[in-house]
Amino acid sequence: MKKLIQKLVNRETILYLVFGVLTTLVNLAVFWLMNRVLGEDLALVNNAVAFVVAVTFAYVTNKIFVFESRSWSAQILRKEIPAFVGARLFSFGLEELLLWISKDVIQVSRFSVTVLGLVIGGLMIAKLLISVLVVILNYVFSKLFIFKQKKD
């Protein structure tokens, strides 16, 4: 059990969690802002804009800080960027599907929660819960397929 904990709780997973949370905050902030500007009727479009901003942030932070892939050579970038974006597009598709189900099927916008005087709508709550799943899925993709070699 101790070996499993040491394998799961290490510098890489802690940094991934930190930058995963920061990426999620970037994503949520852009999503919230887009919903304010364009309205929740365009939630899936707003989510797409948030996705692009968050993926850009995530690629740079994961490359440099988490997986220590220090090379910026064209050969490495030609492999990493499509793999990273491809994996993120897969998780984005899952996120869009779950967001659509939350918004249009379950109709979470009917619900809200007040936390410290701030009203959080059901769509933002759904987005947050979905984001947890996405962070886990993205770690697995990054660890196993994208940043396989820690150093060149």
PyMOL commands that set and color helices and strands:
alter all, ss='L'
color gray80, all
select helices_A, chain A and resi 2-8+11-38+40-66+74-105+108-110+122-146
alter helices_A, ss='H'
color red, helices_A
select strands_A, chain A and resi 112-115+118-121
alter strands_A, ss='S'
color yellow, strands_A
deselect
rebuild
show_as cartoon
